[in-house]
Amino acid sequence: MRDTVAVRTTGQEPTPMPRLALYALVVCALAMAAAAVSFVRGSWLGIVWVLLVGVSSNMAWYYLRRAKVTGAGTGTGTGAGTGSVKG
């Protein structure tokens, strides 16, 4: 007997992560690592890195949310999906 698996399709592909959000997440991860290294070495400069983590995580959230609202998951917000064409 053959087992079959039912696959539910909605007709839409999952949208890829916007490029600016991906860059912001990379900066967030690198700043978090830099903050940890700074604090382990006893430097108070890690506070600046922690602040950068906060800013970059907020930027990533903003760009992901904007892409979800506008429906343009592949661009940086300056191309397709940000305006309307009247004709």
N, C-alpha and C positions, 0 to 999 in steps of 0.2 A: 504494500500500500504506500502511496505517496503522500507526504504531508505538504500541505499548502499553507502559505502564510498570506493573510490578507494585508494588503498595503493600502493605507489611506492616503490618497493624493488630493491636494486642494487645487492643483493646477498652477501653483506658484512655487518657484525655487526660493530657498532661503537667500536673503540678500547678504552679500559679503560686507565685512566691516569697513566703514569709511576710512580712507587713508589717514586723515588728520586724527581720528580717534585712535587708530593703531599707533601712530607716532607718539601721541600723548601717553598711551599706556606704556610704551617703551621707555619714555622719559621718566614716567612714574616709577617703574621698576628699577631703573638705573639710579634714580635719586634715592630710592629706599635703600639700595645696597650701599650707596655712598654715605648715607646717614648712619647706617649700622657700622661701617668701617670707621667713620669719624668718631663716633661715640666709644667704640672699642679702643681706639687709640687715645682717648681722653681729650679730644678736641671738642670745643663747644661750637665749632663750625657746623656740626651736624644739625643744629637748629635751622640753619639756612636750607639744608637739604630737606628737612622735614617740611618746611614751608613750600618748597618746590614740589614735593610729593602732593601736598594738598591742592596746589594750583593745577598741576598736570592731571590729577584725577578728576577734578571738576571740569577741566577742558575735555577730557575723554568722555565723561558723562554727557556734556553738552552736545558734542558732535554726534554721539550715538543717538541721543534723543532727537536732535534736529533731523538726522537721516531717517529716523523712524516716522517722524511727523510728516516730512515732505515726501517720503517714499523713494527718495533717491539714495540708495545705499552704496552706490559705487563712486560717486563723485566727491568733490571737496566742497560742494555747495555753490560753486560758481558756474556750473554748467547746466546740463539737462535737469529738469525737475524743479528748478527754482523760479521759473517765470511762466508766463502764459503767452501763447501766440494767438493773436487775433487775425482772422483772415477772412 
